[in-house]
Protein backbone atom coordinates (compact mmCIF):
# COMPACT_ATOMS: atom_id res chain seq x y z
CA UNK A 1 0.00 0.00 0.00
CA UNK A 2 1.48 3.33 -1.06
CA UNK A 3 1.94 5.40 2.07
CA UNK A 4 5.09 7.40 1.49
CA UNK A 5 3.82 10.38 -0.51
CA UNK A 6 2.36 13.76 0.38
CA UNK A 7 0.63 16.40 -1.74
CA UNK A 8 -1.64 16.59 -4.78
CA UNK A 9 -0.24 18.72 -7.62
CA UNK A 10 3.03 19.36 -5.82
CA UNK A 11 3.79 15.89 -4.53
CA UNK A 12 6.82 14.22 -3.02
CA UNK A 13 7.63 10.62 -2.11
CA UNK A 14 10.41 9.85 0.36
CA UNK A 15 12.52 6.69 0.56
CA UNK A 16 15.27 5.18 2.69
CA UNK A 17 16.02 4.19 6.27
CA UNK A 18 18.06 5.71 9.07
CA UNK A 19 20.96 3.27 8.69
CA UNK A 20 20.59 2.37 5.02
CA UNK A 21 23.04 3.62 2.38
CA UNK A 22 20.97 6.70 1.55
CA UNK A 23 17.69 8.52 1.95
CA UNK A 24 15.95 10.81 -0.51
CA UNK A 25 12.78 11.76 -2.30
CA UNK A 26 11.10 12.10 -5.67
CA UNK A 27 9.40 15.48 -6.15
CA UNK A 28 6.75 15.57 -8.86
CA UNK A 29 4.67 18.43 -10.24
CA UNK A 30 7.43 21.05 -10.18
CA UNK A 31 6.83 23.62 -12.94
CA UNK A 32 9.41 23.71 -15.74
CA UNK A 33 12.02 26.44 -16.34
CA UNK A 34 12.49 27.17 -12.63
CA UNK A 35 16.11 27.89 -11.73
CA UNK A 36 17.28 25.18 -9.33
CA UNK A 37 20.58 23.76 -8.13
CA UNK A 38 21.87 21.77 -5.17
CA UNK A 39 23.06 25.07 -3.67
CA UNK A 40 19.42 26.21 -3.48
CA UNK A 41 18.50 23.15 -1.39
CA UNK A 42 21.56 22.69 0.83
CA UNK A 43 21.02 25.67 3.21
CA UNK A 44 17.66 24.24 4.30
CA UNK A 45 19.26 20.86 5.07
CA UNK A 46 22.11 22.52 6.97
CA UNK A 47 19.59 24.01 9.42
CA UNK A 48 18.10 20.56 10.16
CA UNK A 49 21.21 18.37 10.13
CA UNK A 50 22.41 16.63 13.31
CA UNK A 51 25.50 17.44 15.35
CA UNK A 52 25.10 21.24 15.27
CA UNK A 53 25.12 21.70 19.08
CA UNK A 54 25.26 19.69 22.32
CA UNK A 55 21.48 19.91 22.53
CA UNK A 56 20.86 17.65 19.53
CA UNK A 57 22.06 14.19 18.47
CA UNK A 58 25.81 13.96 17.92
CA UNK A 59 25.44 11.80 14.84
CA UNK A 60 27.59 13.52 12.20
CA UNK A 61 25.91 13.75 8.83
CA UNK A 62 26.79 16.42 6.28
CA UNK A 63 23.44 15.83 4.55
CA UNK A 64 24.86 16.75 1.17
CA UNK A 65 22.07 16.60 -1.39
CA UNK A 66 22.48 15.39 -4.97
CA UNK A 67 20.03 16.13 -7.77
CA UNK A 68 19.75 12.99 -9.91
CA UNK A 69 17.03 14.01 -12.36
CA UNK A 70 14.55 16.68 -13.37
CA UNK A 71 17.06 19.52 -13.79
CA UNK A 72 18.94 20.38 -16.99
CA UNK A 73 21.24 23.36 -17.52
CA UNK A 74 20.22 24.72 -14.12
CA UNK A 75 16.50 24.69 -14.92
CA UNK A 76 13.71 22.33 -13.89
CA UNK A 77 12.37 20.33 -16.82
CA UNK A 78 8.87 19.62 -15.48
CA UNK A 79 9.77 15.96 -14.93
CA UNK A 80 10.24 14.25 -11.55
CA UNK A 81 13.16 15.61 -9.52
CA UNK A 82 15.10 12.88 -7.70
CA UNK A 83 17.10 13.98 -4.64
CA UNK A 84 19.52 11.75 -2.73
CA UNK A 85 21.31 12.21 0.60
CA UNK A 86 23.88 9.61 1.58
CA UNK A 87 24.07 8.26 5.13
CA UNK A 88 27.70 8.39 6.23
CA UNK A 89 27.77 8.09 10.04
CA UNK A 90 25.68 5.06 10.94
CA UNK A 91 26.48 3.05 14.07
CA UNK A 92 24.13 0.12 13.65
CA UNK A 93 25.85 -1.87 16.42
CA UNK A 94 24.37 0.58 18.94
CA UNK A 95 20.99 -1.03 18.27
CA UNK A 96 21.90 -4.73 18.21
CA UNK A 97 20.72 -5.20 21.80
CA UNK A 98 17.18 -4.00 20.99
CA UNK A 99 16.72 -6.11 17.85
CA UNK A 100 14.08 -8.22 19.63
CA UNK A 101 12.98 -5.59 22.15
CA UNK A 102 10.16 -3.07 21.97
CA UNK A 103 11.26 0.39 23.12
CA UNK A 104 8.52 2.31 25.00
CA UNK A 105 7.23 5.24 22.95
CA UNK A 106 8.80 3.99 19.72
CA UNK A 107 7.19 2.46 16.65
CA UNK A 108 8.90 -0.92 17.24
CA UNK A 109 5.84 -2.89 18.30
CA UNK A 110 3.50 -1.13 15.87
CA UNK A 111 5.80 -1.89 12.92
CA UNK A 112 6.06 -5.54 13.93
CA UNK A 113 2.28 -5.74 14.33
CA UNK A 114 1.73 -4.23 10.87
CA UNK A 115 4.51 -5.72 8.75
CA UNK A 116 5.81 -8.71 10.71
CA UNK A 117 9.33 -7.35 10.18
CA UNK A 118 11.16 -4.18 11.18
CA UNK A 119 14.51 -2.49 10.66
CA UNK A 120 15.65 -1.96 14.26
CA UNK A 121 18.75 0.07 13.29
CA UNK A 122 17.99 3.55 14.57
CA UNK A 123 14.30 2.98 14.01
CA UNK A 124 14.69 2.30 10.30
CA UNK A 125 11.93 4.00 8.35
CA UNK A 126 10.31 5.41 11.51
CA UNK A 127 13.46 7.39 12.37
CA UNK A 128 13.44 11.18 12.25
CA UNK A 129 16.27 10.74 9.73
CA UNK A 130 13.47 10.56 7.12
CA UNK A 131 12.68 14.21 7.71
CA UNK A 132 15.82 15.33 5.87
CA UNK A 133 14.11 14.16 2.67
CA UNK A 134 11.02 16.26 3.29
CA UNK A 135 13.17 19.30 4.12
CA UNK A 136 14.81 18.86 0.71
CA UNK A 137 11.38 18.69 -0.93
CA UNK A 138 10.34 21.73 1.10
CA UNK A 139 13.32 23.68 -0.26
CA UNK A 140 11.92 23.22 -3.76
CA UNK A 141 8.48 24.30 -2.53
CA UNK A 142 10.08 27.43 -1.03
CA UNK A 143 11.62 28.09 -4.44
CA UNK A 144 8.24 27.83 -6.17
CA UNK A 145 6.61 30.16 -3.64
CA UNK A 146 9.42 32.71 -3.98
CA UNK A 147 8.87 32.91 -7.73
CA UNK A 148 5.06 33.13 -7.50
CA UNK A 149 4.61 35.11 -4.26
CA UNK A 150 7.81 37.08 -3.60
CA UNK A 151 6.37 38.73 -0.47
CA UNK A 152 5.56 35.39 1.19
CA UNK A 153 7.82 34.37 4.09
CA UNK A 154 7.75 31.26 6.26
CA UNK A 155 9.45 31.34 9.66
CA UNK A 156 9.44 28.94 12.57
CA UNK A 157 10.56 29.03 16.19
CA UNK A 158 10.62 26.89 19.31
CA UNK A 159 8.24 28.52 21.79
CA UNK A 160 8.39 26.03 24.64
CA UNK A 161 10.72 23.28 25.90
CA UNK A 162 9.41 21.20 28.78
CA UNK A 163 7.40 23.59 30.93
CA UNK A 164 9.58 26.61 30.03
CA UNK A 165 7.89 28.91 27.49
CA UNK A 166 9.16 32.02 25.72
CA UNK A 167 8.11 35.50 26.80
CA UNK A 168 6.22 36.82 23.79
CA UNK A 169 6.96 40.39 24.84
CA UNK A 170 10.59 39.62 23.92
CA UNK A 171 9.73 38.15 20.50
CA UNK A 172 12.35 39.00 17.86
CA UNK A 173 12.64 36.86 14.73
CA UNK A 174 16.29 37.89 14.25
CA UNK A 175 17.19 36.43 17.65
CA UNK A 176 16.53 32.86 16.52
CA UNK A 177 19.61 32.97 14.27
CA UNK A 178 21.86 33.57 17.31
CA UNK A 179 21.05 30.50 19.41
CA UNK A 180 20.86 26.71 18.89
CA UNK A 181 17.17 26.53 19.81
CA UNK A 182 15.62 28.66 17.03
CA UNK A 183 14.31 30.81 19.90
CA UNK A 184 12.82 34.26 19.24
CA UNK A 185 13.34 35.14 22.93
CA UNK A 186 16.98 35.60 23.95
CA UNK A 187 16.03 35.55 27.63
CA UNK A 188 14.81 31.94 27.59
CA UNK A 189 18.00 30.54 26.03
CA UNK A 190 20.08 30.12 29.23
CA UNK A 191 17.05 28.60 30.97
CA UNK A 192 16.66 26.03 28.20
CA UNK A 193 20.40 25.33 28.24
CA UNK A 194 20.38 24.50 31.95
CA UNK A 195 17.14 22.55 31.68
CA UNK A 196 18.37 20.34 28.81
CA UNK A 197 21.79 19.80 30.35
CA UNK A 198 20.06 18.59 33.50
CA UNK A 199 17.62 16.48 31.49
CA UNK A 200 20.43 14.76 29.61
CA UNK A 201 22.36 14.05 32.85
CA UNK A 202 19.24 12.34 34.22
CA UNK A 203 19.12 10.08 31.15
CA UNK A 204 15.77 11.52 30.12
CA UNK A 205 14.40 13.84 27.42
CA UNK A 206 12.01 16.77 26.93
CA UNK A 207 9.19 17.77 24.61
CA UNK A 208 8.70 21.06 22.81
CA UNK A 209 6.17 23.30 21.06
CA UNK A 210 7.04 24.78 17.67
CA UNK A 211 5.30 27.70 15.98
CA UNK A 212 5.35 28.23 12.22
CA UNK A 213 4.17 31.55 10.75
CA UNK A 214 3.65 32.35 7.07
CA UNK A 215 3.31 36.05 6.21
CA UNK A 216 2.19 37.35 2.83
CA UNK A 217 -0.07 34.39 2.07
CA UNK A 218 -2.59 35.41 -0.61
CA UNK A 219 -6.27 35.11 0.24
CA UNK A 220 -8.17 32.29 -1.46
CA UNK A 221 -5.94 29.23 -0.96
CA UNK A 222 -7.62 26.02 0.16
CA UNK A 223 -11.02 24.43 -0.20
CA UNK A 224 -14.26 24.80 1.75
CA UNK A 225 -14.90 21.16 2.67
CA UNK A 226 -12.47 18.25 2.34
CA UNK A 227 -9.46 20.20 1.10
CA UNK A 228 -9.39 22.83 3.82
CA UNK A 229 -6.08 24.65 4.13
CA UNK A 230 -6.01 24.13 7.88
CA UNK A 231 -6.84 20.44 7.49
CA UNK A 232 -3.95 19.96 5.07
CA UNK A 233 -1.61 21.87 7.38
CA UNK A 234 -2.70 19.72 10.31
CA UNK A 235 -2.07 16.57 8.29
CA UNK A 236 1.32 17.87 7.20
CA UNK A 237 2.47 18.69 10.72
CA UNK A 238 1.01 15.52 12.25
CA UNK A 239 3.02 13.48 9.73
CA UNK A 240 6.27 14.72 11.32
CA UNK A 241 7.87 12.20 13.68
CA UNK A 242 6.88 12.50 17.37
CA UNK A 243 4.21 15.18 16.77
CA UNK A 244 1.18 14.60 19.01
CA UNK A 245 -0.93 17.71 18.48
CA UNK A 246 -1.51 20.61 16.07
CA UNK A 247 -3.41 23.87 16.45
CA UNK A 248 -4.22 26.72 14.07
CA UNK A 249 -4.37 30.28 15.37
CA UNK A 250 -5.61 30.31 18.97
CA UNK A 251 -6.26 26.57 18.70
CA UNK A 252 -7.48 25.00 21.95
CA UNK A 253 -7.32 28.38 23.70
CA UNK A 254 -10.27 29.44 21.51
CA UNK A 255 -12.56 27.52 23.85
CA UNK A 256 -11.98 30.16 26.56
CA UNK A 257 -12.61 33.21 24.34
CA UNK A 258 -16.16 34.71 24.29
CA UNK A 259 -17.88 34.68 20.94
CA UNK A 260 -18.08 38.45 20.78
CA UNK A 261 -14.29 38.53 20.89
CA UNK A 262 -13.34 35.36 19.02
CA UNK A 263 -14.46 36.47 15.56
CA UNK A 264 -11.79 38.40 13.65
CA UNK A 265 -13.66 41.62 12.90
CA UNK A 266 -12.92 43.64 9.76
CA UNK A 267 -12.68 47.25 8.74
CA UNK A 268 -11.90 48.68 5.31
CA UNK A 269 -8.69 50.36 4.23
CA UNK A 270 -8.54 53.26 1.75
CA UNK A 271 -8.90 50.83 -1.17
CA UNK A 272 -11.91 49.12 0.35
CA UNK A 273 -9.90 45.99 1.16
CA UNK A 274 -10.44 44.27 4.52
CA UNK A 275 -8.25 45.04 7.50
CA UNK A 276 -8.61 42.49 10.30
CA UNK A 277 -8.52 43.68 13.89
CA UNK A 278 -7.29 40.32 15.25
CA UNK A 279 -6.15 36.91 14.04
CA UNK A 280 -7.70 34.35 16.36
CA UNK A 281 -8.40 32.12 13.34
CA UNK A 282 -4.72 31.95 12.40
CA UNK A 283 -5.20 33.12 8.82
CA UNK A 284 -7.82 30.55 7.78
CA UNK A 285 -11.59 31.13 7.45
CA UNK A 286 -13.83 28.29 6.29
CA UNK A 287 -10.79 26.30 5.20
CA UNK A 288 -9.55 29.12 2.94
CA UNK A 289 -6.70 31.56 3.56
CA UNK A 290 -7.85 35.04 4.57
CA UNK A 291 -4.65 36.87 3.66
CA UNK A 292 -3.67 37.22 7.31
CA UNK A 293 -0.56 35.57 8.76
CA UNK A 294 -0.94 31.82 8.79
CA UNK A 295 -0.13 30.57 12.30
CA UNK A 296 0.40 26.88 13.13
CA UNK A 297 1.72 25.31 16.31
CA UNK A 298 2.56 21.69 16.98
CA UNK A 299 3.81 19.76 19.99
CA UNK A 300 6.64 17.24 19.79
CA UNK A 301 6.73 14.62 22.52
CA UNK A 302 9.92 13.87 24.49
CA UNK A 303 12.46 11.75 22.61
CA UNK A 304 11.65 8.09 23.21
CA UNK A 305 15.28 6.88 23.00
CA UNK A 306 16.68 7.52 26.49
CA UNK A 307 19.20 5.93 28.86
CA UNK A 308 16.73 5.52 31.74
CA UNK A 309 15.76 1.82 32.08
CA UNK A 310 12.06 1.29 31.38
CA UNK A 311 9.82 -1.77 31.53
CA UNK A 312 8.71 -3.36 28.26
CA UNK A 313 8.50 -6.74 26.54
CA UNK A 314 10.44 -8.47 23.78
CA UNK A 315 9.11 -10.09 20.62
CA UNK A 316 8.65 -13.40 22.49
CA UNK A 317 6.46 -11.76 25.11
CA UNK A 318 9.03 -11.78 27.89
CA UNK A 319 8.94 -8.86 30.32
CA UNK A 320 12.22 -6.91 30.17
CA UNK A 321 13.86 -3.57 30.92
CA UNK A 322 14.97 -1.48 27.94
CA UNK A 323 17.89 0.93 27.80
CA UNK A 324 18.42 2.66 24.45
CA UNK A 325 22.04 3.34 23.60
CA UNK A 326 23.24 5.52 20.73
CA UNK A 327 23.24 9.22 19.89
CA UNK A 328 19.87 10.85 20.43
CA UNK A 329 18.36 14.31 20.76
CA UNK A 330 17.53 15.25 24.36
CA UNK A 331 14.79 17.34 22.72
CA UNK A 332 13.95 16.26 19.19
CA UNK A 333 11.62 19.25 18.88
CA UNK A 334 14.54 21.64 18.35
CA UNK A 335 15.33 20.29 14.88
CA UNK A 336 11.62 20.16 14.06
CA UNK A 337 11.63 23.90 13.24
CA UNK A 338 13.04 23.61 9.68
CA UNK A 339 10.90 20.49 9.18
CA UNK A 340 7.73 22.40 10.09
CA UNK A 341 8.77 25.25 7.79
CA UNK A 342 9.29 22.74 4.98
CA UNK A 343 5.87 21.16 5.45
CA UNK A 344 4.24 24.60 5.53
CA UNK A 345 5.98 25.42 2.23
CA UNK A 346 4.90 22.12 0.68
CA UNK A 347 1.23 22.68 1.58
CA UNK A 348 1.23 26.29 0.36
CA UNK A 349 2.96 25.42 -2.92
CA UNK A 350 0.45 22.63 -3.50
CA UNK A 351 -2.51 24.88 -2.64
CA UNK A 352 -1.19 27.65 -4.85
CA UNK A 353 -0.94 25.27 -7.81
CA UNK A 354 -4.42 23.89 -7.13
CA UNK A 355 -5.88 27.39 -6.91
CA UNK A 356 -4.24 28.42 -10.18
CA UNK A 357 -5.48 25.25 -11.88
CA UNK A 358 -9.08 25.77 -10.75
CA UNK A 359 -9.52 29.55 -10.62
CA UNK A 360 -6.64 31.03 -12.59
CA UNK A 361 -4.66 33.91 -11.15
CA UNK A 362 -4.69 34.48 -7.41
CA UNK A 363 -7.01 37.33 -6.43
CA UNK A 364 -7.44 38.82 -9.94
CA UNK A 365 -8.13 42.54 -9.79
C-alpha positions as CSV (number, residue, x, y, z in Angstrom):
1,X,0.0,0.0,0.0
2,X,1.5,3.3,-1.1
3,X,1.9,5.4,2.1
4,X,5.1,7.4,1.5
5,X,3.8,10.4,-0.5
6,X,2.4,13.8,0.4
7,X,0.6,16.4,-1.7
8,X,-1.6,16.6,-4.8
9,X,-0.2,18.7,-7.6
10,X,3.0,19.4,-5.8
11,X,3.8,15.9,-4.5
12,X,6.8,14.2,-3.0
13,X,7.6,10.6,-2.1
14,X,10.4,9.8,0.4
15,X,12.5,6.7,0.6
16,X,15.3,5.2,2.7
17,X,16.0,4.2,6.3
18,X,18.1,5.7,9.1
19,X,21.0,3.3,8.7
20,X,20.6,2.4,5.0
21,X,23.0,3.6,2.4
22,X,21.0,6.7,1.5
23,X,17.7,8.5,1.9
24,X,15.9,10.8,-0.5
25,X,12.8,11.8,-2.3
26,X,11.1,12.1,-5.7
27,X,9.4,15.5,-6.2
28,X,6.8,15.6,-8.9
29,X,4.7,18.4,-10.2
30,X,7.4,21.1,-10.2
31,X,6.8,23.6,-12.9
32,X,9.4,23.7,-15.7
33,X,12.0,26.4,-16.3
34,X,12.5,27.2,-12.6
35,X,16.1,27.9,-11.7
36,X,17.3,25.2,-9.3
37,X,20.6,23.8,-8.1
38,X,21.9,21.8,-5.2
39,X,23.1,25.1,-3.7
40,X,19.4,26.2,-3.5
41,X,18.5,23.2,-1.4
42,X,21.6,22.7,0.8
43,X,21.0,25.7,3.2
44,X,17.7,24.2,4.3
45,X,19.3,20.9,5.1
46,X,22.1,22.5,7.0
47,X,19.6,24.0,9.4
48,X,18.1,20.6,10.2
49,X,21.2,18.4,10.1
50,X,22.4,16.6,13.3
51,X,25.5,17.4,15.4
52,X,25.1,21.2,15.3
53,X,25.1,21.7,19.1
54,X,25.3,19.7,22.3
55,X,21.5,19.9,22.5
56,X,20.9,17.6,19.5
57,X,22.1,14.2,18.5
58,X,25.8,14.0,17.9
59,X,25.4,11.8,14.8
60,X,27.6,13.5,12.2
61,X,25.9,13.7,8.8
62,X,26.8,16.4,6.3
63,X,23.4,15.8,4.6
64,X,24.9,16.8,1.2
65,X,22.1,16.6,-1.4
66,X,22.5,15.4,-5.0
67,X,20.0,16.1,-7.8
68,X,19.7,13.0,-9.9
69,X,17.0,14.0,-12.4
70,X,14.5,16.7,-13.4
71,X,17.1,19.5,-13.8
72,X,18.9,20.4,-17.0
73,X,21.2,23.4,-17.5
74,X,20.2,24.7,-14.1
75,X,16.5,24.7,-14.9
76,X,13.7,22.3,-13.9
77,X,12.4,20.3,-16.8
78,X,8.9,19.6,-15.5
79,X,9.8,16.0,-14.9
80,X,10.2,14.3,-11.6
81,X,13.2,15.6,-9.5
82,X,15.1,12.9,-7.7
83,X,17.1,14.0,-4.6
84,X,19.5,11.8,-2.7
85,X,21.3,12.2,0.6
86,X,23.9,9.6,1.6
87,X,24.1,8.3,5.1
88,X,27.7,8.4,6.2
89,X,27.8,8.1,10.0
90,X,25.7,5.1,10.9
91,X,26.5,3.0,14.1
92,X,24.1,0.1,13.6
93,X,25.8,-1.9,16.4
94,X,24.4,0.6,18.9
95,X,21.0,-1.0,18.3
96,X,21.9,-4.7,18.2
97,X,20.7,-5.2,21.8
98,X,17.2,-4.0,21.0
99,X,16.7,-6.1,17.9
100,X,14.1,-8.2,19.6
101,X,13.0,-5.6,22.1
102,X,10.2,-3.1,22.0
103,X,11.3,0.4,23.1
104,X,8.5,2.3,25.0
105,X,7.2,5.2,23.0
106,X,8.8,4.0,19.7
107,X,7.2,2.5,16.7
108,X,8.9,-0.9,17.2
109,X,5.8,-2.9,18.3
110,X,3.5,-1.1,15.9
111,X,5.8,-1.9,12.9
112,X,6.1,-5.5,13.9
113,X,2.3,-5.7,14.3
114,X,1.7,-4.2,10.9
115,X,4.5,-5.7,8.8
116,X,5.8,-8.7,10.7
117,X,9.3,-7.3,10.2
118,X,11.2,-4.2,11.2
119,X,14.5,-2.5,10.7
120,X,15.6,-2.0,14.3
121,X,18.8,0.1,13.3
122,X,18.0,3.5,14.6
123,X,14.3,3.0,14.0
124,X,14.7,2.3,10.3
125,X,11.9,4.0,8.4
126,X,10.3,5.4,11.5
127,X,13.5,7.4,12.4
128,X,13.4,11.2,12.2
129,X,16.3,10.7,9.7
130,X,13.5,10.6,7.1
131,X,12.7,14.2,7.7
132,X,15.8,15.3,5.9
133,X,14.1,14.2,2.7
134,X,11.0,16.3,3.3
135,X,13.2,19.3,4.1
136,X,14.8,18.9,0.7
137,X,11.4,18.7,-0.9
138,X,10.3,21.7,1.1
139,X,13.3,23.7,-0.3
140,X,11.9,23.2,-3.8
141,X,8.5,24.3,-2.5
142,X,10.1,27.4,-1.0
143,X,11.6,28.1,-4.4
144,X,8.2,27.8,-6.2
145,X,6.6,30.2,-3.6
146,X,9.4,32.7,-4.0
147,X,8.9,32.9,-7.7
148,X,5.1,33.1,-7.5
149,X,4.6,35.1,-4.3
150,X,7.8,37.1,-3.6
151,X,6.4,38.7,-0.5
152,X,5.6,35.4,1.2
153,X,7.8,34.4,4.1
154,X,7.8,31.3,6.3
155,X,9.4,31.3,9.7
156,X,9.4,28.9,12.6
157,X,10.6,29.0,16.2
158,X,10.6,26.9,19.3
159,X,8.2,28.5,21.8
160,X,8.4,26.0,24.6
161,X,10.7,23.3,25.9
162,X,9.4,21.2,28.8
163,X,7.4,23.6,30.9
164,X,9.6,26.6,30.0
165,X,7.9,28.9,27.5
166,X,9.2,32.0,25.7
167,X,8.1,35.5,26.8
168,X,6.2,36.8,23.8
169,X,7.0,40.4,24.8
170,X,10.6,39.6,23.9
171,X,9.7,38.2,20.5
172,X,12.3,39.0,17.9
173,X,12.6,36.9,14.7
174,X,16.3,37.9,14.3
175,X,17.2,36.4,17.7
176,X,16.5,32.9,16.5
177,X,19.6,33.0,14.3
178,X,21.9,33.6,17.3
179,X,21.1,30.5,19.4
180,X,20.9,26.7,18.9
181,X,17.2,26.5,19.8
182,X,15.6,28.7,17.0
183,X,14.3,30.8,19.9
184,X,12.8,34.3,19.2
185,X,13.3,35.1,22.9
186,X,17.0,35.6,23.9
187,X,16.0,35.5,27.6
188,X,14.8,31.9,27.6
189,X,18.0,30.5,26.0
190,X,20.1,30.1,29.2
191,X,17.1,28.6,31.0
192,X,16.7,26.0,28.2
193,X,20.4,25.3,28.2
194,X,20.4,24.5,32.0
195,X,17.1,22.6,31.7
196,X,18.4,20.3,28.8
197,X,21.8,19.8,30.4
198,X,20.1,18.6,33.5
199,X,17.6,16.5,31.5
200,X,20.4,14.8,29.6
201,X,22.4,14.0,32.8
202,X,19.2,12.3,34.2
203,X,19.1,10.1,31.1
204,X,15.8,11.5,30.1
205,X,14.4,13.8,27.4
206,X,12.0,16.8,26.9
207,X,9.2,17.8,24.6
208,X,8.7,21.1,22.8
209,X,6.2,23.3,21.1
210,X,7.0,24.8,17.7
211,X,5.3,27.7,16.0
212,X,5.4,28.2,12.2
213,X,4.2,31.5,10.8
214,X,3.7,32.3,7.1
215,X,3.3,36.0,6.2
216,X,2.2,37.4,2.8
217,X,-0.1,34.4,2.1
218,X,-2.6,35.4,-0.6
219,X,-6.3,35.1,0.2
220,X,-8.2,32.3,-1.5
221,X,-5.9,29.2,-1.0
222,X,-7.6,26.0,0.2
223,X,-11.0,24.4,-0.2
224,X,-14.3,24.8,1.8
225,X,-14.9,21.2,2.7
226,X,-12.5,18.2,2.3
227,X,-9.5,20.2,1.1
228,X,-9.4,22.8,3.8
229,X,-6.1,24.7,4.1
230,X,-6.0,24.1,7.9
231,X,-6.8,20.4,7.5
232,X,-4.0,20.0,5.1
233,X,-1.6,21.9,7.4
234,X,-2.7,19.7,10.3
235,X,-2.1,16.6,8.3
236,X,1.3,17.9,7.2
237,X,2.5,18.7,10.7
238,X,1.0,15.5,12.2
239,X,3.0,13.5,9.7
240,X,6.3,14.7,11.3
241,X,7.9,12.2,13.7
242,X,6.9,12.5,17.4
243,X,4.2,15.2,16.8
244,X,1.2,14.6,19.0
245,X,-0.9,17.7,18.5
246,X,-1.5,20.6,16.1
247,X,-3.4,23.9,16.5
248,X,-4.2,26.7,14.1
249,X,-4.4,30.3,15.4
250,X,-5.6,30.3,19.0
251,X,-6.3,26.6,18.7
252,X,-7.5,25.0,22.0
253,X,-7.3,28.4,23.7
254,X,-10.3,29.4,21.5
255,X,-12.6,27.5,23.9
256,X,-12.0,30.2,26.6
257,X,-12.6,33.2,24.3
258,X,-16.2,34.7,24.3
259,X,-17.9,34.7,20.9
260,X,-18.1,38.5,20.8
261,X,-14.3,38.5,20.9
262,X,-13.3,35.4,19.0
263,X,-14.5,36.5,15.6
264,X,-11.8,38.4,13.6
265,X,-13.7,41.6,12.9
266,X,-12.9,43.6,9.8
267,X,-12.7,47.2,8.7
268,X,-11.9,48.7,5.3
269,X,-8.7,50.4,4.2
270,X,-8.5,53.3,1.8
271,X,-8.9,50.8,-1.2
272,X,-11.9,49.1,0.3
273,X,-9.9,46.0,1.2
274,X,-10.4,44.3,4.5
275,X,-8.2,45.0,7.5
276,X,-8.6,42.5,10.3
277,X,-8.5,43.7,13.9
278,X,-7.3,40.3,15.3
279,X,-6.2,36.9,14.0
280,X,-7.7,34.4,16.4
281,X,-8.4,32.1,13.3
282,X,-4.7,31.9,12.4
283,X,-5.2,33.1,8.8
284,X,-7.8,30.5,7.8
285,X,-11.6,31.1,7.5
286,X,-13.8,28.3,6.3
287,X,-10.8,26.3,5.2
288,X,-9.5,29.1,2.9
289,X,-6.7,31.6,3.6
290,X,-7.8,35.0,4.6
291,X,-4.7,36.9,3.7
292,X,-3.7,37.2,7.3
293,X,-0.6,35.6,8.8
294,X,-0.9,31.8,8.8
295,X,-0.1,30.6,12.3
296,X,0.4,26.9,13.1
297,X,1.7,25.3,16.3
298,X,2.6,21.7,17.0
299,X,3.8,19.8,20.0
300,X,6.6,17.2,19.8
301,X,6.7,14.6,22.5
302,X,9.9,13.9,24.5
303,X,12.5,11.8,22.6
304,X,11.7,8.1,23.2
305,X,15.3,6.9,23.0
306,X,16.7,7.5,26.5
307,X,19.2,5.9,28.9
308,X,16.7,5.5,31.7
309,X,15.8,1.8,32.1
310,X,12.1,1.3,31.4
311,X,9.8,-1.8,31.5
312,X,8.7,-3.4,28.3
313,X,8.5,-6.7,26.5
314,X,10.4,-8.5,23.8
315,X,9.1,-10.1,20.6
316,X,8.7,-13.4,22.5
317,X,6.5,-11.8,25.1
318,X,9.0,-11.8,27.9
319,X,8.9,-8.9,30.3
320,X,12.2,-6.9,30.2
321,X,13.9,-3.6,30.9
322,X,15.0,-1.5,27.9
323,X,17.9,0.9,27.8
324,X,18.4,2.7,24.5
325,X,22.0,3.3,23.6
326,X,23.2,5.5,20.7
327,X,23.2,9.2,19.9
328,X,19.9,10.8,20.4
329,X,18.4,14.3,20.8
330,X,17.5,15.3,24.4
331,X,14.8,17.3,22.7
332,X,13.9,16.3,19.2
333,X,11.6,19.2,18.9
334,X,14.5,21.6,18.4
335,X,15.3,20.3,14.9
336,X,11.6,20.2,14.1
337,X,11.6,23.9,13.2
338,X,13.0,23.6,9.7
339,X,10.9,20.5,9.2
340,X,7.7,22.4,10.1
341,X,8.8,25.3,7.8
342,X,9.3,22.7,5.0
343,X,5.9,21.2,5.5
344,X,4.2,24.6,5.5
345,X,6.0,25.4,2.2
346,X,4.9,22.1,0.7
347,X,1.2,22.7,1.6
348,X,1.2,26.3,0.4
349,X,3.0,25.4,-2.9
350,X,0.4,22.6,-3.5
351,X,-2.5,24.9,-2.6
352,X,-1.2,27.7,-4.9
353,X,-0.9,25.3,-7.8
354,X,-4.4,23.9,-7.1
355,X,-5.9,27.4,-6.9
356,X,-4.2,28.4,-10.2
357,X,-5.5,25.3,-11.9
358,X,-9.1,25.8,-10.8
359,X,-9.5,29.5,-10.6
360,X,-6.6,31.0,-12.6
361,X,-4.7,33.9,-11.2
362,X,-4.7,34.5,-7.4
363,X,-7.0,37.3,-6.4
364,X,-7.4,38.8,-9.9
365,X,-8.1,42.5,-9.8
